[in-house]
């Protein structure tokens, strides 16, 4: 009976986690360049495998199976749709890759993070920055990009920036070995553990100047998933209540009989 409570409790926790991830996806359905998170689970090994017994003494528990185990969420790196803005400071990517930007970590140190948010602006120092965070956009050599604020500029599909017909810089566009293992760092940024970020390398994604990439979240599908997750919480919660009632009867009635 207690094992049944354990199974139902794991179902509640797993579906609550699903709700959190889906809610974050829905909250960013209109965030430029946002990549939705995918929930992953696996089933724990049955009792005999976990106990390491040579001969199974847990036949009933093995038939029940194991509980759900949460796995790290994955990023869906598929492209979102493109929308033309006509804004000189907007750029979008097609294909695999991210813009590289320089941010300050909690220790006050500069580090490179990734983004698909191509809403740019010029800082007071003339540096190309992310409009919503002020993080400096990097070139293909990992250096900040400085532009003449009094001149217009163009960006071709390779990310090359030109002003007055002269080459100024090339946008840093990079990817990692397993982009689906990147983590949301907030404000349209992505990062990963040091081993993953150590695989950072140039990418061949194409740049579309004066466009923005929309989120790849489908609100309708996410709402359907939310309904499923909510139902999972409710059903497993009901199972906990039923098993609690059976335990109560076993304690009160069987104890009275004995």
N, C-alpha and C positions, 0 to 999 in steps of 0.2 A: 504493500500500500504506500509506504513511504517513498519507494522508487517511482511509483506513479505520480506522486506529488512532485518529485524531482523532475520528471519528464515534462509535466505540465508547466512548472515554473520556468524551465528553459524555453518552452514555447512562448510564454508571456514575454520574457526578456528579449528573445530573438525578434519578435514582432514589434516590440517597442523600439528596438534599434532600427528596424525597417521604417517605422514611422518617422524617427528623427532624420534619417537620411532622405526620405522622400520629401519631408517638410522643407529641408534645406534646398532640395532641387526646385521645389515649387516657389520658394522665396526668391530664387535666382532665375526664374523663367525669363525675365526680361533684362538680365545682366549681360552686358556685351562680352562675347567670347566665353561665356561660362560653359564648363563641361560637367555634365551630370555625373553623380556618383552611383555606382552599382553595388547592391548589397550581395554579399556572398556568405554562405553557410556550408558547413559539412557536418556529417553525423559522427559523433564520438564513437570510438570502438566499443563493441559490446563488453559486458562485464568480465568475461573470461579472458579476453585479450588484454584488458587493462590490469587484471590481477596477476597475469603471467602464469596462470596455473597450467600445468602440462595436460591435465585432464579436466574438462569443464565440470565444475560443480554448480554452475549458474545457468542451467538449461532454460529456466523460465525467463530469467533476465535477458539471456541472449536472444530469445524469441521476441522479447519486447523491443530489442534494439537499444541504441545509445541515444543520448540527448543531443540537441543541436548545439554546435560550437560556432561562435561567430568568427568570421574571417575578415581580414582587412578589406575595407571598401576599395573598389577599383574605379578609376576614372574612365568614362566613355570618351575617347579622344576623337570620335567622328566629327566632321565639320558641321557647323551650324550653317544657316542660310546667310546669304549676303544681301545687304541693303545699301543702296547708293545714298550717300549723304551730301556729296558735292563739297565737303569740307576739306580744305588742303591739309589739315592736321589729322585726318582719319586714314587708317590703313587696316586692311584685313588680310588674313592668310588663308590660302587654299592648300590643303595637303598637310602632311605631318610636319610639325615644328611649332616653335613658340618664339615670340620676341624675347630677347634677354634684357633684363633691367637690373639696376643696382639698388639694393635696399639696405637699410640698417637693421641688423638683428637685435634682439633684446639686450645683447652685451655691448651694443654700440659699435659693432664691427660691420664693415661692408661685406655683403655677399651677393652673389648672382642668383636671381630667381627668374621664373618664366611667366609669361602671360600671353593670352590671345586677345587681350583688350588693346586695340589699336587706336583708342582715343588719345591723341597726343596734344601737347601744348609746348610753348616756350617759357622757360623760367626767366626771371629777371636777369640772369647771367647769360641768356641766349642759348641755354642747353635744352635739348629735346627731352621732355619728361612725360610721364603718364599724367593725364589730366586730373584723375581722381585721387592720386596719391602723391604726386610730385616726385616719384621715383625716377631716376635718370635712365633714359633709354641708352643701351650700349650698341656700339658698332661691332663689326665682325672681328675686331681685335680686342674687344672687351673694354673699350674706352668710351667715355661720354661723347655725345654728338653735339657740336656747337654750330648754330646756324646764324645767318645774318637776319635779324628781325625785320629789316627794311626791304627784304626781297622775298618773293614767292619761291617755292621750291617744288620739285617733282620727284616722284619715286617710281622707278620702273618695276617690272615683275620680279627682278632679282633682288630688290631691296636697295638699289643704288639711288642715293639722294643727290640731286643736282640743283644748283642755284646759278642763274645767269649762264646756263650752259656748261658750268664747271662742276666736276665731280667733287662732292664734299665728303661723303662717307657712304658706307654700306651698312644697312641695318643688320644687327646681329640676330640671326635666326638659327636656333639650335634645337636639338632633341636629345633624349636620353635613350638608353637601351630598352627600358620598359616604361614607356610614358604612362601606361595605365596604372602604374604604382606611384605616380606623383600624388601629392596631397594638397588639398586646398589650404592656402595660407591666408585667405581673406583678401578682399578688395581686388579680386580678379587675378591674384597671383598664385603660382604653384611652386612647390618645392618638394624635396624628398630627403631621404637619409643620405649621409655623406657618400656611401658607396654608390648609390644611384646617381647623385649629382656629379660624381667623379667620371661618369660615362658621358658627360655633356659633350656634344660634337655638333659641327655645322649641319644644318638640314637644308633640304632643297624645296621647301614650301614656297609657293609663289605669292607675291605681294599684290594686292589689289588696292591701288591708291584711290582715296575719296570714297571708300566703302567701309562698312562695319560688319562684323560677323555677329549674328544673333546667337543666343544660347541654344544648345542642342537639346534642351528640355522640351518634351511634348506634354503640356499641362494636362491634357485629357488622359493620357496613359498613366501619368503620375497619380492623378486622382483615383483612377481605377486601382492602382497598386495600393494607394492609401486605404481605400475601402477594404481591400483584401487583408492588409496588415491589421486594421482595426478589428476586423472579424476574427483574425487569428488571436488577438489579445483577448477578445470576449469569449471565444470558445475555450481557450486554455484556462481562462479565469473561472469559467463555469465548471470545468473538470476539477479544478482545485477545490471548489466549493462542494461538489458532489463527493469527492474523496474525503474531505474533512467531515462531512455528515456521516459517511460510512465509518470512519474512524471513531467518531463520537458514539455511534450506535454500538460498535464493537466493544468500546470501553465500558459503556454503561450497562448494556444488556447482557453481553457475555460475562462480564464481571459479576452481575447479579445471579446468573445461572450457576456459576461455579461456587 
